[in-house]
């Protein structure tokens, strides 16, 4: 019995070995098919990963503050505008620590639309900070910025983006027709005229707080604080193509600039932009110009009083002209000195400062 059992086991083992050899032979013979399947599998997974991690073509950044009633209408018109444009986009809504139901309304929108990204600030930091936060938390190669407070009909975003596709680098939204107060419109016209006069950039609504721009341009233009309002002027100074496109303004309640300090701050920001775009490498040309005018004026006044007293025409002590001439001399010399100090600082860091911007290089 044991011999029969051992023979049966041997036969079974031989059959198993033969079967295994045949399987290996078949596998070896069909190696191309197996390799093809592996190749197909290896190609499929990267496509899936690439599709899931695809970046949106457009990022729309909108800072909002206490605008719970307007947000649904604004969002619907924006979605229609992006559909009209025809490319995928993300919507980044930045709540600047609103005190009404704004955050709850934004959360309801985000639950329904996965392309919506929400950011809430811990405190009210202003639109410039909201723009910076939205820019750092967005991915689109094209960026659209639209402050909710101006109540623009964001269906017109499609027009801005199409204008950008024509080869421009920055498209400014021109609010037309405007629905805000007459005071705001008058100040805006005066401000745009000043920009055209001193900044050599003719726009009808540079401070509309609505624009579409290429991210590559935003990366090459330095702006900080509230200088995002003057982004068209800064981009123009770098040689980028800046145009404008009309966008309708919707009716509603608008914030009116009633405080004199607002205008002073805006004017100071404008002077800063002019200085940065024209005199960042030659501060003496800016300060020295005014300094020389004041110094020469004070010098002429002092020379006149010197001759007047030298030839005995009368006393000069206590005369207002003497005080004015001395004051102008001191202020003028101080401005020239500050300009020279600026030149010394620029000289030590000149290689780190680049005023030019290259569009393309051929032959490398």
Buried (B, 14 or more C-beta within 10 A) or exposed (E): EEEEEEEEEEEEEEEEEEEEEEEEEEEEEEEEEEEEEEEEEEEEEEEEEEEEEEEBBBBBBBBBBBBBEBBEBBBEBBBBBBEBBEBEBBBBBBBBBBEEBBBEBBBEBBEEEEBBBBBBBEEBBBBBBBBBBBBEBBBBEBBBBBBBBBBBBBBBBBBBBBBBEEEBBBBBBBBBEBBBBEEBBEBBEEBBEEBBEBBEBEBBBBBBBBBBBBBEBBEBBEBEEBBBBBBBBBBBBBEBBBBBBBBBBBEBEBEEBEEEEEEEEBEEBBEBBBEBBBBBBBBBEBBBEBBBEBBEBBBEBBEBBEEBBEEEEEEBEEBEEBEBBBEBBEBBBBBBBBBBEBBEEBEEEEEEEEEEEEEEEEEE
